[in-house]
Amino acid sequence: MTRKRQALSVLMVSTLAFTACFMVWMMFGVIGIPIKKALNLNATEFGLLTATPVLTGSLVRVPLGIWTDKYGGRIVMTLLMAATIPAIWLMSYATEYWHFLVIGLFVGLAGGSFSVGTPYVARWFQREQQGFAMGIYGAGNSGAAVNKFLAPTLVVAFGWTAVPAVYAAVMTAIVVLFWLFSYSDPAHHVSGAIRFSDQLRALKDPRVLKYCQFYSIVFGGYVALSLWMVQYYVGEFGLDIRTAALLATCFSLPGGVLRAVGGWMSDKWGAHSVTWWVMWVSWVCLFLLSYPQTDVTIATASGPVIFHIGLNIYLFTALMFILGIAFAFGKASVFKYISDDYPHNIGTISGIVGLAGGLGGFILPIMFGALMDITGIRSSAFMLMYGIVWVSLIWMYWTEVRRRDVVGATQFAD
């Protein structure tokens, strides 16, 4: 019973810590809007501003995953969160564009927390429960939704500079709570005789590359849209920042909290089945979201008639809600693949796959901004993601689906 209580305590406090880290990581998704106005940034510059923390959080995932395997998640997570606090606080004093970019790189360390907590939590549970446990931990993605509830209120009441100050205080409190209620088990550590180069050989595995591609859309797309949607609602539908942030949570909240459900589904039906349906649901949603607001003129006998084609705010938000659910399930199912295929190397593999997902979250907002500046079409962001989902579906079909019959059994061998 003591072991079980420790496992539950680790799961709860780690999920809380990851929620706070993700909230900080997504900070520019809200405060970037008044900063963009104050600095007169174009869409590409805004995309780079929001994506800069994502870059650092992505690049540190592989070493953090390796260090977690070697030293344990408790000490690595505590030091990681503590290292972000000075940068979060300094954000309040930034005045130039380059200030935000440089400080954002250090704030972005918080994004590396995923590759620490995933193996740390998973090793406290039996294999048949790991998908659910990692799904609960991954529900800390809902920090993006917490950010959309909290940050707009602070911006309107006190100005955007209050947000980093409050977040620094919150992170300090979380560091203390995490250290007090987490535990360490030396049996979870990888032998010190294993070198970094030995662990990184996993990069040569084609399955790892495939999981990286899947995660680049279900997680990278989630991060990118969480950063992009508030300003999208403001620009496309003319909403104020608080209303825009509230509606944006219809995507980011289910995209975070329902990850645990995706973990349970992956434990029950398998990672392949869940991921396959996630990709198809995403494909349908992104196809509809890609269609720009269009006026069609038809010449009739009584003169020209103009028809308007496009999503209204209600249909748009409903599709984003469904897409958020699909991404939540997909994030969990990809990591179920990892726990099934690499039970003794979860930290390293999750770091590599997390890196790919994080880089997707870094590159996509910049590409969203560039496409917006080039085409002037806001829905071009969804067109881009629609194409990426096509790649995932084709790859999955050729490596997995074509080898199965209608009930999922192996049909033939090479």
Secondary structure, 3 states (H helix, E strand, C coil): CHHHHHHHHHHHHHHHHHHHHHHHHCCHHHHHHHHHHHHCCCHHHHHHHHHHHHHHHHHCHHHHHHHHHHHCHHHHHHHHHHHHHHHHHHHHHCCCHHHHHHHHHHHHHHHHHHHHHHHHHHCCCCHHHHHHHHHHHHHHHHHHHHHHHHHHHHHHHHCCCHHHHHHHHHHHHHHHHHHHHCCCCHHHCCCCCCCHHHHHHHHHCHHHHHHHHHHHHHCHHHHHHHHHHHHHHHHHHCCCHHHHHHHHHHHHHHHHHCHHHHHHHHHHHCHHHHHHHHHHHHHHHHHHHCCCCEEEEEEECCEEEEEEECCCHHHHHHHHHHHHHHHHHHHHHHHHHHHHHCCCCHHHHHHHHHHHHHHHHHHHHHHHHHHHHHHCCCCHHHHHHHHHHHHHHHHHHHHCHHHECCCCCECCCC
